[in-house]
Amino acid sequence: MQERPNIAVFIDYDNIEIGVKSTLGREFDVALALNALKERGDVVAKFAYANWGRQEGATRKMAENAVQMVQRIPSPRGDKNGADINHALDAREMAVTHDHINAFAIVSGDSDFIPLVNKLREYGKTVYVLGGKAFTSTILQQNCHEFISYESLLDEAQKTSRQSNQRAPKRRQPALDPAHAMPLVERALQVLERRGVQPQLGLLKSTMLQLDPAFSEKDYGAGSFSEFVEKLRNAGYVELSGSEGRYVIERKTEAAPPAPLLDPEEALPLLRDVLETHRLELENGRPAEEVEAWFREEHPDFNPAAYGFREFAEFLNYAQDKLVVRVEPHEEKGLLVYLGAEFYPPADFKVPVVAPEPAEVPKKRRTSRRKRTGQPESVAATAPARPRRRRESAPETVQ
């Protein structure tokens, strides 16, 4: 029997709170996030990082859920990079010193935590990332073991009426067509077939998550994975045998292949053209709804679901990882969109060419030898010196 994970939860409260508020118009519910993680293992440690002096309403909810609040002291410049570093160091220290903790949950959408996720996986830990689809880095979504979207938790809570005391979200997100998940299902079935393993529900889902950690049956309007598979059967794509909960799934060979999802990369040139048209207006950031209106005015037939996105904001989030836009959540204005780094290429830096200093020519030693080339030197200079005669003294005169 597989060991049940012991999960340590690390919440980047500033990021998740403003992300949920700006994209969904909701307050972040820590109990909703913790309940989702409890379905996956035993939550044995809970930490939340924020400047709690400005979060009076949230401190009560954290205390009610026994979350240890770690005070974040902002730097004089107002950034939170220092807090993110402390967050990552605490998680890494726990991974090294607490052997019984074999899973970590990062509740944040910040791409700065990608190195932490990679390091935890290097240590052999299971890593969950919980955040919003519209503001969590797609790179972060794809590099954990399982990504849990906050939107899907809200959808599930709304179905069970557990959130009836909260105001409704800005808009209901449409469900994706289950047929679009068939390429992933087929890949997972092929993996299990090569392993010689019977494709039951649990194994199929775990294999699909290995191939795509961002997969969630809730994105396709299903409350459970068995309901998702039943949708595929009703659409004529798979066959099921056995009883519910012990289904064995097989691909229908005679079924027509579903229309594949379009590559999101193909939609980026359309977005670039719109951004270039409104370049001056985007200098100070514009709300995502306004950017979407500009885009749909130019491309009225654009359908985010055809590219695997439930809404336009998810497409913008994808474009941000491609450096086409920069998206910043704002507490009052929602998501603000700016031009991405590719619109501001670095200036060409030319290294100045410095002429080398002329080498010092050594002085030729003056010798008495005659030069082999050119005019000869003066005779006095070139003629060999004659030996001096010894001067004889005059003979004495004989008187």
Legacy VTK file of the C-alpha trace (Angstrom):
# vtk DataFile Version 3.0
C-alpha trace
ASCII
DATASET POLYDATA
POINTS 399 float
0.000 0.000 0.000
1.352 3.402 -0.933
2.422 5.567 1.993
0.072 8.434 2.716
1.913 11.744 2.297
2.772 13.909 5.301
2.355 17.417 3.895
3.973 20.665 5.025
2.062 23.693 3.734
3.794 26.997 2.961
1.440 29.870 2.076
2.637 33.005 0.332
-0.372 34.911 1.604
0.338 38.258 -0.062
0.543 36.621 -3.470
-2.421 34.251 -3.205
-4.683 36.832 -1.539
-4.247 39.554 -4.141
-4.266 37.007 -6.970
-7.619 35.541 -5.968
-9.123 38.969 -5.353
-7.944 40.453 -8.657
-8.954 37.500 -10.863
-12.040 36.095 -9.134
-13.279 38.954 -6.988
-13.185 36.700 -3.926
-11.445 36.623 -0.600
-8.891 33.844 -0.235
-10.322 31.072 1.945
-7.489 29.216 3.664
-9.865 26.487 4.880
-10.835 25.703 1.292
-7.179 25.265 0.348
-6.343 23.154 3.395
-9.348 20.880 2.857
-8.183 20.181 -0.686
-4.726 19.267 0.593
-6.163 17.028 3.331
-7.742 14.932 0.597
-4.249 14.171 -0.646
-2.491 13.439 2.648
-1.997 14.373 6.296
-1.262 18.083 6.766
1.324 18.063 9.557
2.704 21.623 9.336
1.185 24.922 8.181
2.986 28.241 7.727
1.776 31.492 6.183
4.027 34.456 5.336
2.690 38.015 5.234
2.925 41.447 6.779
0.251 40.529 9.310
-0.041 44.038 10.693
-1.974 44.877 7.513
-4.028 41.675 7.480
-6.159 41.917 10.592
-9.109 40.057 9.087
-6.944 37.212 7.834
-5.186 36.579 11.140
-8.395 35.304 12.709
-8.934 32.799 9.881
-5.348 31.649 10.143
-5.691 31.133 13.888
-8.945 29.202 13.409
-7.138 26.806 11.078
-4.029 26.492 13.284
-1.768 28.089 10.684
1.478 29.434 12.087
1.849 33.044 10.932
5.369 34.164 10.025
5.829 37.924 10.013
7.172 39.326 6.756
9.069 42.564 7.185
9.077 44.445 3.871
12.282 46.006 2.688
12.619 49.816 2.499
11.991 49.548 -1.248
8.683 47.831 -0.623
9.471 44.555 -2.395
8.980 41.078 -0.936
11.952 39.252 -2.397
13.497 38.915 1.026
10.361 37.258 2.357
10.298 34.858 -0.591
13.892 33.901 0.192
13.023 33.236 3.850
10.001 31.244 2.705
12.183 29.083 0.440
14.943 28.651 3.035
12.461 27.513 5.700
10.946 24.948 3.339
14.363 23.660 2.290
15.505 23.391 5.923
12.396 21.387 6.805
12.992 19.067 3.853
16.477 18.311 5.175
15.765 18.108 8.919
12.296 16.477 9.020
12.520 13.053 7.421
8.875 12.198 8.140
7.663 15.050 5.895
7.599 13.635 2.369
5.370 16.194 0.629
5.218 19.981 0.388
2.429 22.288 -0.732
3.348 25.727 -2.058
0.283 27.993 -1.996
1.344 30.732 -4.382
1.426 31.649 -8.044
4.846 33.296 -7.945
7.341 31.945 -10.484
10.135 32.816 -8.022
9.364 29.506 -6.291
10.345 27.391 -9.306
13.897 26.811 -7.921
12.371 25.718 -4.599
10.026 23.266 -6.340
12.915 21.813 -8.318
15.064 21.460 -5.195
12.288 19.716 -3.242
11.778 17.285 -6.109
15.530 16.684 -6.123
15.198 15.665 -2.457
12.539 13.109 -3.442
9.595 15.073 -2.034
6.141 15.221 -3.575
5.298 18.832 -4.429
1.810 20.298 -4.777
1.242 23.834 -6.010
-2.070 25.518 -5.227
-2.923 28.759 -6.994
-5.140 30.399 -9.562
-4.973 29.327 -13.197
-5.073 32.962 -14.271
-2.113 34.133 -12.160
0.042 31.082 -11.430
3.048 30.749 -13.701
2.461 28.019 -16.283
6.072 26.941 -15.742
5.319 26.451 -12.042
2.168 24.503 -12.928
4.072 22.102 -15.167
7.021 21.418 -12.859
5.254 20.238 -9.703
3.687 16.806 -9.138
0.148 18.192 -9.068
-1.257 21.653 -9.604
-4.488 22.423 -7.739
-6.365 25.366 -9.216
-8.235 27.583 -6.787
-10.932 28.126 -9.427
-11.783 24.421 -9.383
-12.079 24.498 -5.592
-14.554 27.372 -5.858
-16.573 25.520 -8.501
-16.787 22.455 -6.300
-17.691 24.514 -3.251
-20.407 26.296 -5.185
-21.936 22.960 -6.225
-22.150 21.797 -2.623
-23.388 25.222 -1.424
-20.656 25.530 1.155
-19.808 29.052 0.015
-23.344 30.457 -0.060
-22.400 33.207 2.396
-19.886 34.722 -0.031
-20.642 36.932 -2.977
-20.631 35.258 -6.365
-17.561 35.462 -8.575
-17.387 38.013 -11.351
-18.305 35.423 -13.977
-18.771 31.714 -14.265
-15.902 29.989 -16.011
-16.991 27.718 -18.873
-16.012 24.061 -18.704
-13.664 22.633 -21.294
-14.761 19.905 -23.685
-13.681 16.507 -22.210
-12.709 15.421 -25.725
-9.771 17.829 -25.557
-8.276 15.672 -22.800
-8.224 12.547 -24.989
-4.612 13.009 -26.233
-3.487 13.008 -22.596
-5.713 10.017 -21.774
-4.310 8.062 -24.730
-0.717 8.837 -23.714
-1.440 7.618 -20.179
-3.100 4.427 -21.482
-0.069 3.729 -23.664
2.272 4.199 -20.676
0.241 1.727 -18.587
0.113 -0.730 -21.476
3.910 -0.658 -21.814
4.188 -1.286 -18.079
1.792 -4.224 -18.331
-0.545 -2.646 -15.761
-4.342 -2.778 -15.877
-5.642 0.769 -16.512
-7.880 1.312 -13.507
-9.140 4.742 -12.419
-6.530 5.539 -9.792
-3.578 4.441 -11.919
-4.894 6.272 -14.956
-5.241 9.565 -13.094
-1.843 9.316 -11.389
-0.226 8.589 -14.765
-2.016 11.540 -16.354
-0.721 13.790 -13.560
2.818 12.537 -14.172
2.471 13.575 -17.801
0.620 16.843 -17.083
0.600 18.070 -13.452
-1.899 20.817 -14.366
-4.620 18.337 -15.340
-7.826 18.548 -13.321
-11.101 16.810 -14.101
-12.884 19.821 -12.639
-11.735 21.907 -15.623
-13.999 19.664 -17.709
-17.081 20.099 -15.542
-16.642 16.835 -13.606
-16.803 16.639 -9.844
-14.677 13.476 -9.705
-12.375 11.515 -11.962
-14.913 8.723 -12.361
-17.449 11.306 -13.553
-14.873 12.604 -16.015
-14.304 9.104 -17.420
-18.061 8.587 -17.686
-18.254 11.766 -19.764
-15.679 10.292 -22.134
-17.670 7.064 -22.354
-20.891 8.927 -23.088
-19.066 10.827 -25.832
-17.995 7.500 -27.357
-14.236 7.812 -26.800
-13.595 5.067 -24.207
-15.104 1.808 -23.012
-15.538 0.957 -19.344
-15.692 -2.450 -17.770
-16.148 -3.415 -14.148
-18.104 -1.653 -11.440
-17.945 2.019 -10.493
-14.780 2.782 -8.601
-13.076 -0.238 -10.186
-13.510 0.770 -13.784
-11.030 -0.511 -16.347
-10.662 1.986 -19.187
-9.956 1.157 -22.810
-9.748 3.374 -25.860
-12.458 2.778 -28.475
-10.524 1.948 -31.594
-13.418 2.750 -33.926
-14.078 6.142 -32.358
-13.262 9.144 -34.496
-10.312 11.093 -33.079
-11.359 14.327 -31.393
-10.294 17.646 -32.785
-6.910 18.409 -31.228
-6.308 21.526 -29.201
-4.687 24.382 -31.039
-1.156 25.338 -30.093
-1.304 28.474 -27.871
1.936 29.628 -29.496
-0.068 30.245 -32.677
-2.269 32.817 -30.885
0.645 34.919 -29.632
1.161 36.804 -32.942
-2.475 37.910 -32.771
-1.910 39.274 -29.278
1.331 40.988 -30.301
-0.459 42.893 -33.065
-3.119 44.154 -30.642
-0.516 45.183 -28.081
1.492 47.041 -30.690
-1.635 48.948 -31.770
-2.288 50.074 -28.177
1.337 50.403 -27.166
1.084 53.924 -25.748
-2.022 53.091 -23.711
-0.276 50.120 -22.099
2.671 52.119 -20.784
0.940 52.601 -17.417
-0.959 49.304 -17.503
-4.538 48.603 -18.555
-7.107 46.252 -16.980
-7.201 42.754 -18.454
-10.886 43.201 -19.369
-9.973 46.180 -21.540
-7.174 44.276 -23.268
-9.597 41.421 -23.888
-12.084 43.869 -25.446
-9.374 45.186 -27.776
-8.427 41.651 -28.737
-11.982 40.498 -29.440
-12.627 43.608 -31.491
-9.804 42.555 -33.789
-10.462 38.802 -33.555
-14.156 38.208 -32.744
-13.940 34.456 -33.474
-11.172 33.800 -30.959
-12.116 31.025 -28.503
-9.737 30.480 -25.540
-11.156 26.963 -24.986
-9.839 25.895 -28.403
-6.342 26.479 -27.000
-7.024 24.812 -23.640
-7.836 27.963 -21.633
-11.054 28.418 -19.704
-10.877 32.212 -20.000
-8.885 34.977 -21.623
-6.992 35.745 -18.394
-5.409 32.279 -18.557
-4.215 33.062 -22.067
-2.638 36.285 -20.759
-0.944 34.269 -18.021
0.508 31.959 -20.664
1.651 34.990 -22.693
3.398 36.359 -19.606
5.633 33.280 -19.381
6.488 33.910 -23.030
7.503 37.519 -22.153
4.808 38.984 -24.421
3.005 40.738 -21.549
3.562 41.454 -17.889
0.532 40.891 -15.676
0.308 42.335 -12.180
-2.641 41.779 -9.843
-4.053 44.949 -8.327
-6.254 44.918 -5.254
-8.734 47.436 -6.658
-8.249 47.388 -10.437
-7.923 43.635 -10.893
-5.329 42.307 -13.321
-3.264 45.035 -14.960
-1.546 44.252 -18.243
1.725 45.840 -19.350
3.921 45.246 -22.359
6.264 42.334 -21.856
10.032 42.242 -21.930
10.141 41.370 -25.615
8.834 44.859 -26.422
11.848 46.351 -24.630
14.855 44.507 -26.052
18.159 45.367 -24.438
20.233 47.955 -26.258
23.108 46.653 -28.325
26.241 46.998 -26.278
29.337 47.340 -28.382
32.628 46.764 -26.701
34.917 49.666 -27.613
37.919 48.555 -29.609
41.058 49.833 -27.940
44.164 49.933 -30.097
46.994 48.067 -28.456
49.859 50.141 -27.253
52.896 49.859 -29.526
55.454 47.500 -28.199
58.646 49.139 -27.064
61.377 48.526 -29.601
64.549 47.494 -27.832
67.546 49.608 -28.615
70.183 47.917 -30.683
73.471 47.424 -29.031
76.254 49.309 -30.716
78.947 46.931 -31.787
82.260 47.338 -33.521
81.218 44.906 -36.240
80.550 46.211 -39.676
76.901 46.274 -40.657
75.926 43.768 -43.260
73.441 46.098 -44.929
73.400 49.817 -45.665
76.262 52.192 -45.768
79.350 51.371 -43.744
80.122 53.416 -40.750
83.074 55.777 -40.686
86.504 54.271 -40.897
87.324 55.417 -37.441
84.350 53.607 -36.170
84.778 50.449 -38.186
88.543 49.977 -38.457
89.992 47.728 -35.858
91.971 49.494 -33.231
95.724 49.307 -33.734
97.781 48.213 -30.827
99.680 51.031 -29.276
103.457 50.955 -29.545
105.364 51.126 -26.419
107.114 54.450 -26.368
110.836 53.981 -25.976
112.695 56.429 -23.861
115.462 58.516 -25.523
118.991 57.167 -24.983
121.083 58.987 -22.463
123.750 61.350 -23.959
127.311 60.395 -23.178
129.242 63.282 -22.128
LINES 1 400
399 0 1 2 3 4 5 6 7 8 9 10 11 12 13 14 15 16 17 18 19 20 21 22 23 24 25 26 27 28 29 30 31 32 33 34 35 36 37 38 39 40 41 42 43 44 45 46 47 48 49 50 51 52 53 54 55 56 57 58 59 60 61 62 63 64 65 66 67 68 69 70 71 72 73 74 75 76 77 78 79 80 81 82 83 84 85 86 87 88 89 90 91 92 93 94 95 96 97 98 99 100 101 102 103 104 105 106 107 108 109 110 111 112 113 114 115 116 117 118 119 120 121 122 123 124 125 126 127 128 129 130 131 132 133 134 135 136 137 138 139 140 141 142 143 144 145 146 147 148 149 150 151 152 153 154 155 156 157 158 159 160 161 162 163 164 165 166 167 168 169 170 171 172 173 174 175 176 177 178 179 180 181 182 183 184 185 186 187 188 189 190 191 192 193 194 195 196 197 198 199 200 201 202 203 204 205 206 207 208 209 210 211 212 213 214 215 216 217 218 219 220 221 222 223 224 225 226 227 228 229 230 231 232 233 234 235 236 237 238 239 240 241 242 243 244 245 246 247 248 249 250 251 252 253 254 255 256 257 258 259 260 261 262 263 264 265 266 267 268 269 270 271 272 273 274 275 276 277 278 279 280 281 282 283 284 285 286 287 288 289 290 291 292 293 294 295 296 297 298 299 300 301 302 303 304 305 306 307 308 309 310 311 312 313 314 315 316 317 318 319 320 321 322 323 324 325 326 327 328 329 330 331 332 333 334 335 336 337 338 339 340 341 342 343 344 345 346 347 348 349 350 351 352 353 354 355 356 357 358 359 360 361 362 363 364 365 366 367 368 369 370 371 372 373 374 375 376 377 378 379 380 381 382 383 384 385 386 387 388 389 390 391 392 393 394 395 396 397 398
